[in-house]
Amino acid sequence: MDNKQHAAPVAPAAPAQETAPPPSYDSRQLLGRDGVAIITHQGQRYQLRQTKAGKLILTK
């Protein structure tokens, strides 16, 4: 007698949903010539600024 166990067939994976890429912004558009932008998130204000070295810093 054959005592081998047979695995149940595996259902094919559902096709991955394609999602739109996230919005993309050029930092110069956000920061303007002063290099500072205020971003409001869930009622809180954050300051996004560019340092002299060209890095971005987000502070509350």
Residue pairs with C-beta under 8 A, 6 or more apart in sequence:
27 50
27 56
30 37
30 48
31 37
31 48
31 49
31 50
35 49
35 50
36 47
36 48
36 49
36 50
37 47
37 48
37 49
38 45
38 46
38 47
38 48
39 45
39 46
39 47
39 48
39 58
40 46
44 60
45 60
46 58
46 59
46 60
47 58
47 59
47 60
48 56
48 57
48 58
49 56
49 57
49 59
50 56
50 57
51 57
